[in-house]
Amino acid sequence: MKDSELRRHRERPVPAEVDPSGRALYRAHIRLGQGDGAPRLFFLDATGTGGSVCVGYAGRHLPLR
C-alpha cells in the first residue's frame, strides 16, 4: 500500500509468531451486513505462519483516500 495515511489505518498488532515486529498490514475485509454503512471486519490469514486468523479491526469502513 503506497499511501502512508491509508497504511497507518490498516497496520494493526499481531502475535510475534505471525510477525516478529508485532504489526502487520490487514488488507482483506468482509462487509457485515448490507449497504455502504455496514461495518467491516478486517482480517489477516496467518494460518501459514502462526496457525490462526487474526482480526485487526471491526467497525465502520476504513478510509479509502
N, C-alpha and C positions, 0 to 999 in steps of 0.2 A: 504494500500500500504506500503510495508516494506522498500523499498529503499527511504531514505530521500531525495536524489537528485531528483528522479523522482516525489516524492510527492511535492517537492518545486515548480516544474513546473506546477503542476495541482491544487494547492491550490490558490484560487482566491477570491476576495472580493464578498460579498453578502450583501443584506439588513439585518439589525438587526432582522427583523421579521422572516427571514429564519434561521439565526443562530446568537445568541447574541454575539459571538466572532467577527462577521463581516467577517469571512472567511469560505470557505467550499472547499471540495475536489470535483473537476469536473472529473469524470471518463468517463461518457458517451460522445460519439462523433460520428459525421457522416462525411463522405467524401463528399466534394462539388465538384463534377466533376469526371473525370476518370483518372486512373493511380496513381502510387505511389506518384507523385509530387503534386497531387491535395490538396488544402487546407482542413483543418479540422475545424469543429465547435464543440467546447466542451461546454456542457450544463449541467444544474442541474435541475431536475424536482422537484420544490419546491411547487407544487400545493397543497400538503397536509399540508404544514406549512405556506407558505406565499401567496399562491394563484397565483403563477407565475412560469414561466420557466426562469431561469437565464442563460444568455450566458456569459461564462467566458473567452472564447478565440476563435478567428477565425484567421487562418493562417496556416503556414507550420506545419506538424505533429510534436508534441512534442516528445522529446527523449524517446526511449523505453528501453535504457540501460544506 
